[in-house]
Amino acid sequence: MSAVYERPAELLQNLIRFDTTNPPGNERPCIEYIHGLLKEAGIETTLVAKHPDRPNLIARLKGRGDAPPLLLYGHVDVVTTAGQQWTHPPFEGRIADGFVWGRGALDMKSGVAMYLAAVLKAKAENLPLPGDVLFAALADEEAGDVYGARFLVEEHPDLFRGVRYALGEFGGFNLSIGGKRFYPIMIAEKQVCWMKATFRGRAGHGSMPVRGQAMAKLGRALRRLDERPLPVHLTPPVRLMFETLARNLGGINGLVIRLLLRPALTNATLRLLGERGGLFSPLVRNTVSPTMLTASDKANVIPAEVTLGMDGRLVPGAKPEDMLSELHALLGDDLEIEVFKHEPGPAAADMGLFDTLGGILRGLDPQGIPLPYVLSAVTDARFFSRLGIQTYGFTPLRLPDDLNFAATVHAADERVPVEALDFGVEAVLRALQQFK
């Protein structure tokens, strides 16, 4: 029987069967399984943990020393399945209809399985590697990163000395646009900028309504946030993404995409694009989503103070003060806005490895078009960027056109095609032999 790295679908099944729902995470059994496979293969490993039940693993495969080390990293924790109705049990890892089903099948135990399979295969076959390859299996990406990448970067940065480039989530899977098959490779991501807005007014008894006070101010603010987007900012990585998309689409589709690059026409063009415009809109502006509300704790008390929690996201290179300025311009000054969490990412993308990764995907799918991609959410890349490491979202998968990656991640019936995993392992193997 062939080694498990020859059967990435089976490897993914085994990873899914560890319930690493975060919280609480409990990643240790899953990490220990990975650790056992690497040790059995004779690969140097290190376990580092802030909490005994939440370890991180770093493995090193020696290369020729002709290139800086390349880092592959992925998290093994997953989000909850509570309240979801699944066709197959989410932690069974069942193969059915050509898919591996289960929580983490896309985010991101499939990526971990592909990276692990590639490292094990490279070791077993003594494949030539330009430089050392580091593989990191991480905890706690889905709930704050207290125990995962943040901990490693802040307290164990020496583990990543000399690393310039890394492969992580999300990207390398196909996406059909305008009848063409693109492979987005993430080169940048937005920044977390969480805020609290406070509205104040006169309190009172619920039987005696007061007008124009804290709750009314909140209502006006919510309506403006819903109806009026913040200003357009076309950052360099987003420009590169749109220019690449327009050039490869050509014709009327390419012309429409180029209109996005003209700030005076961006919003109108996004409306013209409909649903697809909804995917692009968060990339061209700072965004705010109202998510939490605190007011009176009694039905008959009109509150003197109302607080609104907001999930803000900054475009690459922007600062929290930029967000505050834009929000006050939109909402006025009759409120207080406080930033309570900001996690910056890199302001610029290092494209030095992009052509290599894009060439690998074109070699495996000659009709595929590599696309520099900016993520509207965040990944562990924001922490590794503090060490000067450029992450590329590269968890390659050849997916059927009717499988919507974004709609399937974190949802019921998360699944990945068995054949897509074989595609991904081959792409990662080529990256391990071609990076420089």
C-alpha positions, 0 to 999 in steps of 0.5 A, a space after each residue: 500500500 502506498 504511503 498516506 501522502 499518495 492519498 491526500 483525500 485520505 489524509 484530509 479525511 483523517 484531519 477532518 475527523 479531529 473536532 477542532 471547533 474553535 472555541 475551544 480549539 483543542 488542536 492537540 490531537 490533530 497536531 500530534 497526528 501530523 507530528 507523528 507522520 513527520 517524525 516517522 518520515 524523519 523530518 525535523 520538527 518543533 512543537 511550540 505552545 502557549 497552552 498545552 492543548 493548543 500547540 503549533 508545529 513547525 517542521 523543516 525540510 533541508 534544501 540546497 541553500 540556494 534560496 531563502 527558506 520557503 514557509 508553508 502554513 495553515 491552521 487546523 482549527 475550524 468554525 462551528 457547525 452549530 445550527 447547520 443541517 449537513 448532508 453528511 456528518 461534519 466530522 466524519 470525513 466521508 467521501 461521497 459523490 467524488 467529494 470529501 465532506 466535512 468541516 474544514 474541507 476548504 477552510 483550511 484542512 485541505 490546504 494543510 493536507 496538501 502542504 503536508 502531503 507535498 512535504 512528505 513526498 519531497 522527503 520520501 523521493 529526495 526531491 531537489 529543493 532550492 532552499 529549506 522548506 518550513 511547514 507550520 500547522 497552526 492553532 487558533 486562526 478562527 478566534 483571535 490567534 492568541 495561541 497561533 500565528 500571533 503567538 509565534 511571531 511575537 514570542 518565537 520569531 527566530 523560528 522563521 529567520 530568513 523567510 521571505 515568502 510564504 504560501 497560505 490561504 486563500 487562493 489558487 482555486 479557479 473562478 469563472 469570470 466572463 467565460 474565462 477561468 481565473 486562478 486568484 492568488 492572494 497578494 494582499 488583504 484588508 486590515 481589521 479596524 474594529 470600533 465602538 460608536 457611542 450616541 448620547 441623549 436624554 433618558 426617560 421613562 418608556 411611557 413618555 417618548 423622547 424625540 431626537 435622542 440617543 436611539 434616534 441618533 443611532 437610527 440615522 447613523 445606521 441608515 447612512 451607513 446602509 445607504 452611503 458607501 465610504 470614499 473610493 481608494 484604489 490601492 496599488 494591489 487592487 489596481 494590479 488585480 483590476 488591470 490584470 482582469 481587464 487585460 485578460 477579459 478584453 472586449 466589453 468586459 475588459 472595458 467595464 473592468 477598466 472603468 473601475 479604475 476611474 474613481 469618479 466612475 467606480 461606484 456606478 460601474 460596481 452597480 452595473 456589475 450587479 452581484 459581481 460588483 458586490 464582490 469587488 466593492 469591499 476592495 475599493 474602499 474602507 468598509 464598516 458593518 454594524 454588528 453589536 448593539 448595547 442600549 437599555 437593559 429594561 424595556 421601559 427605560 429610554 437609554 441615555 447612551 447607546 453603543 454600536 459595535 462595528 466591524 471596520 476593514 481598512 484597505 492596504 496602507 490605510 490608517 485608523 485615523 483615515 477611517 475615523 475621518 471618513 466616518 465623521 464626515 458621513 455621520 457627523 460629530 454628534 457621536 464618539 467613535 473609538 477604535 478598540 482593535 487594529 491589526 495592520 497588514 503590509 502596505 505593499 505586496 512583494 510580487 517576487 514569487 507571483 510569476 513562479 506560482 502563476 506559471 505552475 498553475 498555467 502548466 497544470 491548466 493551460 487555460 487558467 489565468 493567474 490573477 493577483 487577488 486582494 482579500 476583503 477579510 484577513 488571514 494569518 498573513 497579517 502576523 507573518 508580515 511583521 517579520 517581512 514575510 510576503 504571503 501568497 494565498 496558494 491552496 491550489 484546487 481545480 473546482 467544478 464551476 458550480 461549486 462556489 468556494 466563498 459560499 461553501 466555506 464556513 457553511 453546511 456541506 463544506 466539501 472539496 473534490 477528491 481530484 482537486 486535492 491531487 491537483 493541489 498537491 502537484 502544484 505545491 510540489 512544483 512550487 517547492 522545487 521552483 521557488 527562489 
